[in-house]
Amino acid sequence: MSEPHDAFAAFYDQTCVPAYRLAQLLTDDGQAAAALLRRAYLEAWRRPQRQAASGLRPLPWLLGLVHACARESDCGPGPAVDWEEAG
């Protein structure tokens, strides 16, 4: 593998579990969570320079991407938590 691929594989290995947990929380649906993560990781692959420019560590930056992707699309039946009831 090339250096960018190796670096991205390490990034994925370090972030995939918490990112999936967040996606699952946001969607309450396994397939929608997986689709959401595909979008977030694709964005991370296409624009890795944005992580360095953000000043954030890789995991918080990726979790922000997951949130942004969720806001930009219909990513499932809704959040796992009813925020009005939890309020």
N, C-alpha and C positions, 0 to 999 in steps of 0.2 A: 504494500500500500504506500501511497505517497504521504508526505508530511501533513498536508491539510486533511486527508482522510483519517490518518491516525489521530490527529488532534481532535477532529470532530467525533470520532469513535470514543475517545476518552471523555469528552464533554458529555456525550450521550450517556455513557455508563455512569457518570457522576450525577446526572440530573434526571434520568428517566423515571425513577420511582417517585420522588416528590412531585414531579411534573404530572405524572399520571394521576396521582392522588388528587391534585388540584383540579385537573380536568374532569375527573370522576365527580368531584364535589360540585363543580359548575354545571355538569350536564345530567348527572344521575342516570347515566346510560353508558355502558361499556363501549359500544360502537361509536357513539358520538364523541366520547372521550378520546378514543383512538384517532378519530378524524381530526379532532381539535389539536392533538399533539402532532399529527402529520403536518398540519398547517404551521404550527409554531416552530417545529424543527426545520421545516423548509425555509421559513423566514430567517432563522438563525444561520442556516447554511448559506443562503444567498447574501446575507449582509452581516458577516461576522465582525466587521469593523465597528458596528454600532454598539457592541458589547463594551469594547474598550473605550469608546467615546462616551458611553453612559456613566462611566465611573463606578458601575456596579460590579459586584462579583458575578460569575457566570450563572449561578442558580437563581439569585433574585432577578437578574435580567431575563432569564428564560421564563420564570413565573410571570413576570410582567408581560412577556409575549403571549403566554397562554391566556392571560386575562384579556389582552387586546384582541386576540383572535376570537375569543368567545364573544366579545362585544360586537365585533364586526360581522358575525354570522349567527345564524340560528343553529346552535350547536347541540340541540337536544331538547328534551321535554321541560327543562328548567332546572333551577338549582336544587340540590338535595335538601337544602335548608329553606324553609319558608321564613324569610327575614321579617315579615310583618308579624307572624306569630311569635318569633323568637325575641322580637323587639322589646 
